[in-house]
């Protein structure tokens, strides 16, 4: 059975603590819900050939269909289609506002509905790709008052003086230690899987994404409410035992993943849940309190996709092997940062290594293989050079179809 509740909180302290087993169970239909002619989710194939499509890779219905068509032509079988980025979304939601890619207002079409229909038409699986913890990004606050920055300012990370994580060039992050934050994020995911025939949900930034904020790991979250929750659960203050404080904060992310898993199983039985995780499990836990190995071993996710983005084959191999040693036969799909690969041999060597592991890989990202709307801002010479690079990468992949 899937590990849940208090047992989960006690058990999932750190990946090195040893053998958590188990498999997830599939939930039923939500009370009062009627399922009418829904397409059943397509399971993960024997070899996952996935590609990340970011929210800024498409703007119009034509863009959406072209992206899906190109992914199919490339030989991919799974599209990770971004629908949530910074507390904003790329579909008509009752919970969060439209994204900045659509000027925070309804563009007059539903990108996710078109993507799902097109993906299935071309024989592709599609997973709704969700940035989990980010609440906003940018030096200026959002221009729409319906965004979380205004509607729930208390949900963001705060230090012991009650000051919010400052706005800047990177994300400001929601606080997963608060139950209502976890419920909100799970409700966004459930809205997606209840309304769209996606084949799965893909989690990104499911970590304390406090990059760019000095001493963030020590400073956040230390608001009075979080400290009270910690004291209720442990009887301690963070400074009493730093390892226990780290484990408790990590477990709040694990609670969130469990909540998301429950939402997916309830409203889209059979859909997969995958997670992009830090390139190395020890580094992910040390720097971001991300315990992805435990999620996989406990059956909360169906696969991990380590973002092992590098030009160096030996580092890719070391990072992926560090996961493989800890999870046994459970699914690890190597994430390849092909945007870094300027020589065909770099990409070829990494894809060949993935073949030796069994053939799974995920490519970051679509813009490294095909033009996107943002290219229009580049000079002609830059566009030509970029297209030559993309063509060489597509040629490499053509050898492994």
N, C-alpha and C positions, 0 to 999 in steps of 0.2 A: 504493500500500500504506500501511497504517497505520504511522506512525513509532514505533519501539520501541527499547528497550535504550539502549545508550550514545549512539546518535545522538539519541534523544529528550532525554536529559539535557543534551547539548551544545547542541541546537538551541533548546530552549524557555527562553530566558533572559528575554525580556520581550516584551510584545505589540508594541512599536514596532520590533523588530528586523527585521520583514518576513516575506515570503511563505512560510509553511509550508503546503503543500497536502497532498492525500492523502485517502484514504477508508479506512474501517475494513474489515477482513475478518471474516467470521463463522466462529467456531470450531465444532468438532464436539461430539459426545457424549463426556462424560468416560469414561475407560476403565472397563469393567464396568457402566456404567449402561444400563438398559433404559428406553426411553421408551414408555409405554403410554397411548394415547388422550389425549395432551395437546392442549389447545386451542392452536392457533398464536397468537402475539401479533398484536394488531391494530396496524397501522402508524399513525403520526401522521396525522391528517386534513389536508386542504388548509388548513383554518382551525382552529387549536387554540383551544378554549374551555375552559380548565382552571380548576380551583378547588382550593385547598389545604385539606385537612381535617386538623386537628391531632389529636394523640393524646388531648387533653382535650375533644374534641367528641363523643366516644361512649364509653359505658360498658357497655351491654347489647346483646344481639342485636337488640332492638327499635330501639335507637338507631342501630345500624349500618344496618339496612334503611331506616330513616327518612331518614338522611343521604343514602344513595344515591338514594332515591326523589326527594328534594328537589333533588338535583343534576341529575337527569334532567329534572325538571319545569322547572328554571331554563333549560334549553337548553344546558347544558354537555355536552361530549363526552369530557372527560378529568378524572378524579379523581386528585389527588395525595394518597394515603392514607398518613398517617404511621404507621410501624411501629417506628421506633427514635428515641429522644429523647436519652438521657443515659447510654448504656451499659446501657440496659434496653430491652425490646422489647414489642410488643403482639401477640404470637403465641407458640405453644409452641415454644421454641427449645432446642436442645442446647448453645448457645454462651453466651447471655446470659440473665439473669433477667427475669421479668415486670416491667413498669413500675409506677411508684407509683400510676398510675390504677387498678390492680388490686391494690393493697396488696402488690405484689411476690410475688403467688402466683397460681396457675392459677385463673381465674374460672369454669372449667367449660365454656367454649366458646372457639372460635377466631375472634376478630374479623376477622382477615385472610381466612380462608376464607369467612366469610359475606360480607364486602365484595366479594371477587372474584366470587363467585357472583351476588350482587345486581347488581353493576355490569354484568356481561355480560348478565344477564337484561334490564336496562334499556337495553342498547345502548351502554354507556359503556366507554371505555378506563379502565384503572386502572394507575397507577404506584405502586410501593411507595416511599414517601417516607422517606428515611433521614437523620437527623442524623449526619454523618460523624465529625467530630473530637471533639465533646463526650464527656467521660467521666463527668461528674456535674454536678449543679447544686444549690446550697444551702449554707447555713452549717454544717449538720451533715452528717457522713458518712452514706452509705447504711445502712439498718438491716438489710441482708442481706449475709452474708459472701461470697456468691457473686458479688458485684459487683466490677468491675475495680478499684475503689478499694482493695480488700483483696487480690484475687487477683494483680494486677499493678501494684503501686504504682510500680514503676520505669518504667512506660509513660507516666506523666504528665509534663508539662513541668516541668523543673527548671532552676534558675539555676546559675551557676558554683560556688556553694557546695554544690550538691546539694539545695537546698530546693525542695520542690514548690510550684507555683502555689497560692496559698492559697485555701481554700474561701471562697465569698461568695455574693452574690446572682446572679452570672452563672455561666456554665459554666467548669469547669476542663477542660483540653484534653489529649488524647492527643498524643504526639510522633510525627509522621509520618516523622521522620528515621530511626526504627528499623525495620528490615525486618519484625520480628515484629509490630509494630503495624499495618503495612500489610497483612500477611497476615491478621491477625485481622479487620480491618474488611472486607477482601475476602471472608473466609470467611462473615461474617454475611450479606453481600449474596448470596453464592452459595447459602447455605442457603435464602434466600427464593425465589430464582428457580428453584432445583431442586425446590422443593416446591409452589409456588403458580403458577397460570397468570396471573400478572401480565403486563401488556403492556409494562411497562418498569420502570425504577428511576429515582427522582428523588433527586438528592443535594442536601442543604442543609448549611449550616455546613461546607462543604468548603473551609475556610480556617483560618488560625490564629486561632480565635475567642477571643482573649484580652481581649475588651472588659471594662472595669472593673478590670483589673490594671495598676497604674501602671508605665509604661516597659516594658511587656511585650515590645514589638518588639526592644528592646535587650537584655533580660534572658534571653529564652528562644529556643530551648533551648540552654543552655550547660553541660549536664552533661558529664562526662568522656567518656562513650561517644559522644555526638553529636560532640564536638570531635574525637575520634579518627577517626570516620567522615569528617568533613570534611577532616581532614588526609590521610587515605588517598586521598580523591578528588582533592584539589587541591594538597596539599603546603603548605597555608596555615593560619593562624589567622584567626578572624573579623575581628580588628582590622587585619589586613594590608590588606584590601580590602573595605570594607563592601558595595560593590555586588556583588562576587562572592559574599559571604556571603548576601546577600539572594537572589541568583539561585539559589544552591544550595539554600537552604531552600524557595524556591518550587518548585524542581524535585522536591523530595521529595513535595510534594502532587501534582505531575503524575505521578510514579511511582505514587502511590496510585490516582489516577483511571485510569491505564493498567491497574493490577492489577484494579480493579473492572470495567473494560471487558472484560478477558479472562475474568473469572469469569462475567459475564453472557453473553458469546458462547458460552462453553463449555456452560453449563447451561440457557440459554434462548435459543437462536439466533433472531435476528430481533427480540428485545425491544430497546426503545430505552433509551438512557441520557441523561437530561437533568440539568441542574444549575441551581439557584438561585444567582445570583452577585450581588456587590455592585452597587449602582446604577450605578456608573461604573467602567470598567475600570482607569483610572489610579489612582483612589482605592483600588480593591480590591487592586491590587498594592502600592501605597505603604503602606497601613495593615495589610493582612492577608496579603500575599504570595500573593494569589490570581491566577492567570494564566489565567482562563477563556477569553479569546480564543484563546490558544495551544491549549487543549484542543479547542476547536471547529475550529480551522483544521487541527489534526493528525488530526481524525476520532475523537478519544477520546470525545466526547459528540456526540449528535445535535442538541441544541438547548441554548441558554442561556436562562435566564429571569431577566433582571436585576430585582432588587427595587427598582424605581424608585418607591418609595412617597412620594407627595407630593400636596398639594392643587393644586400649581401646574403648569399644562399646559406652560409653557415649560421648566420643569426636567425634567419627564418627557421632553419632546421632545429636549432636549439630551443627557440620559443615554442614551436608547435610540439616538439617532443616533451617539453616540460608539462604541457597539458596532457598529452597522451599517456605519460607515465602515471598521472594522478587519476585519470578517469577510466582506465581500462578500455573496454570495447565500446564505450559510449561515444556518441558522435562529436567529432571535432572537425569543423570545416575551416581550413586555413584561409585567412583573409589576406589577399595579395595587394599591396599598394602599387599597382601598376603605373600610377601617375608619376612615380619616382623612376621608372625604368626607361632610360634613354637609349639603351642598347638592347637589341633583340635578344642577345644571349642572357641578359639578366632575367628577363621574363621567361624565356624558354627553360632556363635552369630551374626556376621556381615551379613552373607548371609540371615539369618532369618529376620533381620531388613530390608534388602532390599526387602524381600518378603512382609513385611507389607507395604512398600511404593509402591508396585505395581509389583516388580519382576525384575526391571532393575539392572544390575551391570556390571562393567568392572574390569578385573583382571590384576594387575601388579605383575608379568608379566609371559610370557611363561616359562622363565627359572626357575620360582618357582614351576613349575608343571612337566616339562620334562627336560631331559638332553639336553645340547647344546654343540656345538663344543668346547667351552672354558673349558668344564669339563676335557678334556684330559690333561690339565696342572695340575690337582689336583692329590693328592695321592689317592691310592686305598681306604683307610679308609675314606677319606673325601668324595669321590664319593659315597661310600656305605651309609654314614650317610645322604648325601644330597638326595639320592634316597629314603631312608626311609621317610624323611620329605615330599618329593614330593608325594609319594604314599599316605601318610595320608591326604594331601590336596586334592588329586584327589578323595579319598574316601568320603570326605565331600561333594564335588560337586556332586558326584554320587547320593546323596540323594535328589537332587533338579532338576534332569533332567526331 
